[in-house]
Amino acid sequence: MGAALVILIGLFVAIVTYIGLEASRDRLAAALFVAYAAWVAFAGVLNAAIWRLN
């Protein structure tokens, strides 16, 4: 569970970085990745909660 959480954090950082870099060039692509970032954040919260409860 801990390793999965580290991977999710890295993925979230990569997505947010992409959004920041792409926002000035392609607003639609950046806006679509906001939903992906929200989904990965939600998965990370679920993963952390399960890890903490176990």
C-alpha positions in Angstrom: 0.0 0.0 0.0 2.8 2.4 0.8 4.5 1.9 -2.6 1.2 2.4 -4.4 0.7 5.7 -2.5 4.2 6.9 -3.5 3.4 6.1 -7.1 0.1 7.9 -6.9 1.8 11.0 -5.4 4.4 10.9 -8.3 1.6 10.6 -10.8 -0.3 13.5 -9.2 2.8 15.7 -9.3 3.3 14.8 -13.0 -0.3 15.6 -13.9 -0.2 19.0 -12.1 3.1 19.8 -13.7 1.6 19.0 -17.1 -1.4 21.2 -16.4 0.8 24.1 -15.5 3.0 23.7 -18.5 0.2 23.1 -21.0 -2.2 25.8 -19.7 -0.7 28.5 -21.8 -0.5 26.5 -25.0 -3.7 24.3 -25.0 -6.3 25.3 -22.5 -8.6 22.4 -23.5 -6.0 19.8 -22.8 -5.1 21.4 -19.5 -8.8 21.6 -18.5 -9.3 17.9 -19.3 -6.4 16.9 -17.2 -8.0 18.7 -14.2 -10.5 15.9 -14.0 -7.7 13.3 -14.2 -5.9 15.0 -11.4 -9.0 15.0 -9.3 -9.5 11.3 -9.9 -5.9 10.5 -9.0 -6.2 12.6 -5.9 -9.3 10.7 -4.9 -7.6 7.4 -5.5 -4.7 8.6 -3.3 -7.0 9.6 -0.5 -8.7 6.2 -0.6 -5.3 4.4 -0.7 -4.0 6.4 2.3 -7.2 5.7 4.3 -7.1 2.0 3.6 -3.4 1.9 4.4 -4.0 3.8 7.7 -6.9 1.6 8.7 -4.9 -1.6 8.1 
